Amino acid sequence: MNYSLLKAWTNEISLKGKEVEKVARTTDSIVFYFTDKTDLHFILDARDAFLFMRSKSSSGSEDAMWQQLKHAVVTDLQMAEDDRILRICLEQRDLYQQKHYYVLIAELGKPRANLILTSIQNHAEIILDALNKFSYADNPQRQILAKLPYQAPKTSFIPADEPIVFPLVLKLHGSLETLGFDNVNDYFAAYYEHVLLAQDKFDTLQQLQRRWQKELGKAKAKLRKQMSELKDAEQSQKWFICAETIKQNLQTISPGQPLLSATNYFDNSLPLIEIPLFADKSPLENMNHFIRKFKKAKNGLKIITENIQKTDSEIKSIEDILVRITTGESVDLIDGKGSSLAQTSKKLSMIDKLLSLKISPDFEIVIGRKASENDFVTTQLGRPHDWWFHTRIYHGAHVLLRNFHKKEPTGETIRLCCSLAAWYSKAKFSTNVPVDYTQIRFVRKPRKSAPGYVTYSNHHTYFASPMDIRAVREALKL
């Protein structure tokens, strides 16, 4: 990332006094969750490295790390004068009120960004841990290993302190549309979402498209082969006539005769029929050859016809998948590698049957109304940051709030989802129905448990008034 922008970000953001609730590794970033419901995201992508603040996020259970920083308080944020290196200074008190001082060093230069946790010992930064470690074999000039003093990288980078003109203009990936920002933090957050993530999504769609285009080509090639086999199978009557004609003329065929010309008694006009013979075979062997072809064609006709119908269905399914990829619909259920066509089609067929309500580009409500649908919604459709709802006491539907962009749902959205869970349960005609809700990452399905049975933790309870999906749609003015 541009040095001037990083420097401007450090001047813009105030981290001093923030207390660390948890440090976690997510699928694409390292996140510092603070107790004031803000979080600091470190994006260490091979294409670019930067960081930004977000608010109203909830800390999850994914890959917690650096437990020594829990309850540490940020005391300072510094930017190196000669490189894209940030230092976040932290102070922590242990149970005995002893102070411990840490410095998190963010090396945000290319080609490989890094986060290095150090502790201050005798006025030196001693490495405790790092995302990327380097031994002597990796780099004889600079090692990043625990218990070694931290050394800054020696690079040819020369900082250019360029003036920053607001609003900062961001060009969206794959579009001529642009967005303007009055601060660097919002620009970084938007760059992450509308450029890096958009590029990842585009690449995923391209990969999926190539995979299923290849599958479509295979299916069409198989269909052409089956159609050719069908033509042979449709000639079963011809092979029967050949066999019967040879049978009628067994006594007149000479050994080594290449062709038999005889009257075709199966045609009312009694034309001549010419049957090619194998000169190295006896008349009886030639007859048996055509009998075998007749039986194979007769028995295979039904099988080949069924196979053609099956292949036609496969082609239609693949074409449907390609349409979904093009429109971006249900892409998360279309596996680019492992799942077979049957598995993928089953998933897409199941999601088409579910009761759902798209409430915004960020959220969609999905409802499972029977045990098999509940299992699918919870164990296959749900992603870790999606929200899950179920009545506490009563049997009922699993309601899933799909969270496409990992955003925090509003209280009103949570309330409406709880009302839906109450309606699609045995307590639909009750009031103040207790509904538990949590994120999917806290929901578990025990091995060999009955369909629709799950356990969950880290949940909240809301006493909801039941509402059907039509009432919810009206409440949302959709």
Beta strands, then each sheet from edge to edge (+ up, - down):
strand 1: 20-25
strand 2: 30-34
strand 3: 38-44
strand 4: 49-55
strand 5: 64-65
strand 6: 73-79
strand 7: 85-93
strand 8: 99-107
strand 9: 114-121
strand 10: 124-130
strand 11: 168-171
strand 12: 178-181
strand 13: 259-263
strand 14: 272-276
strand 15: 355-358
strand 16: 363-368
strand 17: 387-391
strand 18: 398-403
strand 19: 433-439
strand 20: 443-444
strand 21: 455-456
strand 22: 460-464
sheet 1: 4+ 3- 2+ 1- 5+
sheet 2: 6+ 7- 8+ 9- 10+
sheet 3: 11+ 12-
sheet 4: 13+ 14-
sheet 5: 15+ 16- 18+ 17- 19+ 22-
sheet 6: 20+ 21-
end
